């Protein structure tokens, strides 16, 4: 799989990464073999970017138990800041973030973390500075290589403008284009930040909108409503038959994007995504341009609420 520089970090990452919230929340420690099947298949396919978090239940433990022996083969990103995993402390405090880094190192069975991201805290927390200093001190101690931020909207703009972070993880997909229209993607690239995209397929809601389906999950409900409005404008020019291909092509077709992370606990789903990225991209520029036009037309009304 094609690899690209992750901003100015010096890291090379596959265009497709894997998000590991799903295996953490939906598998148990008794299902470590299934997690191993997924993660080893991911690495064997050429994907080298693994994204997890201290608060993704047992995700870090499963990574450590299954692929820590292959540590040199992947870029490892985790997140800190929330009180999680039985820890007793205050969210976003210096000590909570510092302890989270140490706990992640143990769970992941590694002696260094490539990227640690503050996990969607607001501007008020960022301005206080405690969690940022905790990551900076952990970096100075050799525990992590890059101090980073994961979040959206005004919080993400603050993180980019601050100049304190090496990478940004933010939401971007065909039903969530605010990072494009507000200049966030362009600004992050101009600062040399690595750009990691979460929710790159928007929960598969384009396909569900086309089929008239409903969806039960959190933010997907908002994405589905947006997709229905956009899809009602008619067929896209040169639209691919596979809506997941369209979604991946839209996100990875944005030049500033380095890596898009997709989560699954099913090796066959990941294999399908890999085939698309390796063999079926890019999608039509006309389709991408029309999706951008539709977003601008519909979101411009101000009716779509801001998500985090």
Secondary structure, DSSP 8 states (H G I E B T S, - for coil): --EEE-TTSS-EEESEEEE-HHHHHH--GGGHHHHHHHHHHHHHTT--EEE--TTSTTHHHHHHHHHGGGGGG-EEEEEE-S--TT--S-TT-HHHHHHHHHHHHHHHT-S-EEEEEEES--HHHHHH-HHHHHHHHHHHTTSEEEEEEE--HHHHHHHHHHT--SEEEEE-BTTB-HHHHTTHHHHHHHTT-EEEEESTTGGGHHHHHHHT----SHHHHHHHHHHHHHHTT---TT--S-HHHHHHHHHHTSTT--EEEEE-S-HHHHHHHHHIIIII----HHHHHHHHHHHHHHHTTS-S----
